[in-house]
Amino acid sequence: MPPAVVTNTDLCSRLDTTQEWIESRTGIRERRTVSNGVATVDLAVEAGVRALKSAGMFAVDAVVLATTSPDRTCPAGAPEVASRLGLGNVAAFDLTSACSGFVYGLATCAGLIATGVAESVLFIGAEAFSTFVNPADRTTAPIFGDGAGAVVLRRGDGDEPGAIGPFDLGSDGRHADLLAVFGGGSRQRAANGLGHADVPAEDWYLSMSGRAVYQHAVARMTASARTVLDRAGWSATDVDRFAGHQANLRIITSVAQQLCIPHDRVLANIDRTGNALAASIPILLAETAASGELSAGQRVLVTAFGAGLSWGSTVLEWPDITADSLI
Ligand code: COA
């Protein structure tokens, strides 16, 4: 994660809000944001270096970058990440699925391996999403943070620890406008040689209908988790660790309660990370694996939800691997 910490006290000095409001409604005490000149690919490279080192790998067959805050609309950032990591001319592409990006990306990488396209994949979730958040908007500025997390996936046996799956993935595009950056895409072009007059200032930033998103998040994450547990033949009592997307502590707690997963099995670091979109879950896994809160042999349920709307879940038995975390 980038070094610059933005505390709730910092936010209170420039927004009409209170520390109590932010912490009680979201569980967030601080978040990290990139400094000027630092972008998503820079964070992705740092996470990639650490993941490759932890895995003891110097080469992979593909690099996949999940991000919704790309350095540029075109091209994708993954080829630059691959080059900067010295990985050569490997397959490299970005995947955009907002806060579900890590689960969608795991499924995509598993597919690359299953189809024989790759034997190993470096998969990174990286976000500098603070650059898409209006610093003057009290409804979004407290929530989002920047960071990156990465994993190395390789071909293996379906019954060995670390094997990922089954999956549940879903979407509901009828609610696309609940969480959106409206400007800058093909619908509201940034400029046609005429400046930015067509895009209202607020449309450069994220717009969020917080309460509706909250309700969809709890319902979809709970249903998706139930589906994947069913597919895996697990019951809630089989889940040793619940790694839910860190959107809001109340969302995570509510989903865990509905699934009957005890509080001490729920992993959370949102108090220090905020919502880091596709980077949220890998940062959580890396931090808790490095601290020992997540350990080899534990059965992990991973569930995410985000803009789109989109959601997804998977399960795995945590393998005996080294994890490196820098929070
Ligand atoms: N400080 C103080 N008051 C604030 C505030 C802030 N930072 N942000 C909003 N408010 C106010 C609102 O203006 C509203 O005031 P009103 O009742 O006078 O209109 C009031 O607080 C309640 O707003 P509401 O949006 O209904 O609050 P909430 O309890 O739903 O909490 C969120 C707001 C954003 C914390 C919550 O909706 C949420 O977490 N939603 C999901 C967001 C999310 O996870 N997004 C990413 C999904 S991956």
Boltz pocket constraint, residues with backbone or C-beta under 6 A from the ligand:
constraints:
  - pocket:
      binder: B
      contacts: [[A, 16], [A, 17], [A, 18], [A, 21], [A, 22], [A, 25], [A, 26], [A, 99], [A, 138], [A, 139], [A, 142], [A, 143], [A, 208], [A, 209], [A, 210], [A, 211], [A, 212], [A, 213], [A, 214], [A, 217], [A, 247], [A, 248], [A, 275], [A, 305], [A, 306], [A, 307]]
      max_distance: 6.0
